[in-house]
């Protein structure tokens, strides 16, 4: 069955998915939003910058030591195109895998010239060529080290997943402060544009309280759909799949498809530009 095609943005959107707090559904969100978009006709690249390589695993992309990866882009000057791998899930989805080599990248980058700009330069080369992607997502490690800093400098937008649990907003001030510093000194185009509520449990009053607090703080930046706590979301990576393909009818899959659709609709090019692009292709 042919999927509905979602609207394309006027220019490639580059989003860093960041939250230095672990266990908030950051990688899961990056992978499933990228997959949902690709399955609905958008051209998507996911750059895995987390040494654990969980995003690569979920997309079924090889990422053993020695595999051409994000490490080679940051420290060996390779182009993104040369290390990007096709993803079986969709023809329009590619992934730059992460290998364990990245585990020492923070230390290795310390002595490099223009260390914060390594990924930005590689993304710039990609964007200067014929438009290949509608969306580029960068999945970060759960820290605010040089890998995350490279991701923030390379992106135009930040997508923050926040879990609907106690301590959800703990550390968020630190992340926002880092974003402000990057905007002031390294990347004036950076902005937090999207906040996604994850691990929502409708049975608890706490989840509603956290959701209300996040919406009060971030306002319209918070997406309408929330991602429910769902066992299928946790199971899918073990099978080298996203929840979108593992169990499309599950509440988790439906939540991610709705969230991805809203991101696409918010970033859609004006109708006239859409029509022109479609006529050109």
C-alpha positions as a printed Julia matrix, in Angstrom:
281×3 Matrix{Float64}:
  0.0    0.0     0.0
  1.41   3.36   -1.0
  2.04   5.77    1.86
  0.73   9.32    1.88
  3.48  11.78    0.89
  4.28  14.44    3.46
  5.21  18.03    2.5
  8.85  18.88    1.93
 10.6   21.88    3.52
 11.82  24.75    1.34
 15.44  23.97    2.32
 17.12  21.07    4.08
 16.33  21.14    7.8
 19.23  20.1    10.04
 18.1   19.07   13.54
 20.27  17.96   16.43
 18.4   15.65   18.82
 19.88  16.5    22.2
 19.36  15.97   25.9
 22.36  15.22   28.09
 20.1   13.34   30.5
 20.15   9.63   29.64
 17.08   7.45   29.22
 14.75  10.13   27.81
 14.09   8.4    24.47
 16.52  10.58   22.53
 17.92   7.95   20.15
 14.56   6.19   19.92
 12.94   9.48   18.9
 15.63  10.32   16.33
 15.38   6.9    14.7
 11.6    6.62   14.62
 10.97  10.17   13.42
 13.56   9.7    10.66
 11.98   6.37    9.67
  8.43   7.76    9.66
  9.48  10.66    7.43
 11.34   8.41    5.0
  8.36   6.07    4.73
  6.24   9.08    3.76
  8.4   10.2     0.86
 10.87  12.55    2.56
 14.61  12.17    1.98
 16.29  11.74    5.33
 19.83  11.33    6.66
 20.51  10.27   10.25
 24.0   10.97   11.62
 24.77   8.76   14.61
 27.21  10.57   16.93
 26.7    8.33   19.96
 29.61   5.87   20.44
 27.11   3.25   21.64
 25.73   3.17   18.09
 22.16   2.5    19.19
 20.66   4.46   16.3
 22.76   2.43   13.85
 21.57  -0.78   15.51
 17.91   0.24   15.32
 18.24   0.95   11.59
 19.99  -2.34   10.95
 23.18  -0.61    9.78
 26.56  -2.35   10.32
 28.73  -0.42   12.77
 31.53  -2.71   13.89
 34.98  -1.28   14.57
 36.6   -0.36   11.27
 33.32   0.47    9.52
 33.49   3.89    7.79
 31.63   6.08   10.25
 31.06   9.47   11.84
 34.52   9.11   13.4
 36.09   9.32    9.93
 34.1   12.47    9.17
 35.23  14.19   12.36
 38.86  13.08   12.53
 39.91  11.87    9.08
 38.27  14.47    6.87
 35.98  12.02    5.06
 32.84  13.4     3.43
 29.44  12.49    4.81
 28.45  10.98    1.46
 31.43   8.61    1.54
 30.39   7.03    4.86
 26.57   7.26    4.63
 24.93   3.84    4.32
 21.63   2.91    2.71
 18.96   1.72    5.13
 16.83  -1.24    4.05
 13.71   0.21    5.66
 13.26   2.92    2.98
 14.94   3.99   -0.25
 14.98   7.6     0.94
 16.72   6.93    4.27
 20.48   6.84    4.85
 22.57   6.62    8.0
 26.08   7.7     8.97
 26.89   4.96   11.51
 28.69   5.36   14.82
 31.42   2.94   15.87
 33.23   2.43   19.16
 36.05   4.53   17.67
 33.91   7.54   18.62
 34.38   6.73   22.31
 37.77   8.45   22.27
 36.77  11.21   19.87
 36.16  13.77   22.62
 39.79  13.42   23.72
 41.18  13.27   20.18
 39.25  16.36   19.12
 40.68  18.4    22.01
 43.98  18.94   20.2
 42.46  19.59   16.76
 42.25  22.99   15.09
 38.67  24.33   14.86
 37.52  21.26   16.78
 33.95  22.54   17.26
 33.45  23.05   13.5
 34.42  19.62   12.14
 30.86  18.37   11.61
 29.59  21.78   10.5
 32.11  21.83    7.66
 31.14  18.33    6.53
 27.43  19.19    6.63
 28.19  22.43    4.77
 29.85  20.48    1.94
 26.8   18.22    1.77
 24.38  21.16    1.66
 26.42  23.0    -0.98
 25.87  20.18   -3.46
 22.64  19.35   -5.25
 19.89  19.01   -2.65
 19.94  15.39   -1.55
 18.03  15.49    1.72
 14.94  17.15    3.16
 15.93  16.38    6.76
 19.21  15.67    8.5
 18.93  14.4    12.09
 22.01  14.24   14.34
 21.74  11.87   17.3
 24.0   12.9    20.21
 25.5   11.03   23.16
 23.96  11.73   26.59
 26.55  14.36   27.5
 27.57  17.91   26.62
 31.07  17.06   25.39
 32.73  17.86   22.06
 30.6   15.41   20.09
 27.38  17.13   21.19
 29.03  20.51   20.7
 29.9   19.57   17.11
 26.29  18.53   16.56
 24.95  21.84   17.93
 27.36  23.88   15.8
 26.42  21.88   12.68
 22.65  22.21   13.09
 20.12  24.97   12.62
 17.56  23.47   14.96
 17.47  21.54   18.22
 14.87  18.86   18.97
 14.66  18.09   22.71
 12.94  14.87   23.88
 11.72  15.16   27.48
 10.35  12.21   29.41
  7.15  12.66   31.4
  8.7   11.49   34.65
 10.05  12.89   37.9
 13.23  14.95   37.4
 12.27  15.45   33.75
 13.36  19.08   33.76
 16.5   18.4    35.79
 19.53  19.42   33.76
 17.41  21.13   31.13
 18.68  24.54   32.24
 22.21  23.32   31.54
 21.24  22.22   28.03
 19.48  25.53   27.33
 22.51  27.42   28.63
 24.76  25.41   26.3
 22.47  26.19   23.35
 22.61  29.9    24.25
 26.42  29.81   24.44
 26.69  28.02   21.1
 24.35  30.58   19.53
 26.33  33.48   20.99
 29.83  32.27   20.08
 29.74  29.51   17.45
 26.45  29.22   15.57
 24.1   32.23   15.56
 21.53  30.34   13.46
 20.86  27.71   16.15
 17.42  27.62   17.78
 15.37  25.2    19.84
 12.4   24.61   17.55
 10.88  21.32   18.71
 10.17  19.65   22.04
  8.78  16.11   22.19
  7.18  14.57   25.28
  8.17  10.9    25.66
  7.38   7.99   28.0
  3.94   9.41   28.78
  1.88   7.23   31.1
 -1.74   8.35   31.03
 -2.47   6.4    34.23
 -0.37   8.72   36.39
 -1.09  12.25   37.52
  2.66  12.93   37.45
  2.82  12.52   33.66
  0.13  15.17   33.21
  1.85  17.51   35.65
  5.19  17.19   33.83
  3.52  17.65   30.43
  1.75  20.79   31.68
  5.01  22.16   33.1
  6.9   21.53   29.86
  4.14  23.12   27.76
  4.07  26.13   30.07
  7.85  26.56   29.73
  8.27  25.9    25.99
  4.83  26.95   24.69
  4.19  26.23   21.02
  7.57  24.54   20.58
  6.06  21.42   22.18
  4.56  19.0    19.67
  0.9   18.09   20.15
  1.38  14.29   19.95
  3.08  12.61   22.9
  4.95   9.3    22.89
  3.33   6.85   25.32
  5.3    4.43   27.45
  5.09   1.32   25.28
  6.95  -1.98   25.46
  7.04  -2.3    21.65
  9.22   0.81   21.44
 11.77  -0.87   23.72
 11.64  -4.23   21.94
 12.12  -3.01   18.37
 15.89  -2.19   18.45
 16.62  -5.76   19.61
 15.35  -6.88   16.21
 17.32  -4.24   14.32
 14.11  -2.35   13.58
 12.28   0.83   14.4
  8.91   0.49   16.12
  7.38   1.91   12.92
  8.18  -1.34   11.11
  8.29  -3.71   14.1
  4.7   -3.06   15.15
  3.08  -0.29   13.04
 -0.21  -0.52   14.95
  1.29  -0.1    18.41
  0.65   3.05   20.41
  4.35   3.89   20.29
  4.5    3.65   16.5
  1.35   5.71   16.06
  2.72   8.36   18.44
  5.98   8.68   16.51
  4.22   8.84   13.13
  1.96  11.62   14.41
  4.92  13.52   15.89
  6.93  13.16   12.67
  3.94  14.35   10.63
  3.6   17.47   12.79
  7.32  18.26   12.4
  6.97  17.89    8.62
  3.85  20.04    8.51
  5.4   22.77   10.66
  8.43  22.9     8.39
  6.58  22.62    5.08
  7.47  24.95    2.26
  4.71  27.34    1.09
  2.24  25.68   -1.27
  3.56  27.6    -4.29
  7.11  26.36   -3.64
  5.84  22.79   -3.2
  4.03  22.92   -6.53
  7.06  24.34   -8.32
  9.37  21.68   -6.9
  6.97  18.89   -7.85
  6.69  20.22  -11.41
 10.52  20.38  -11.66
 10.79  16.74  -10.63
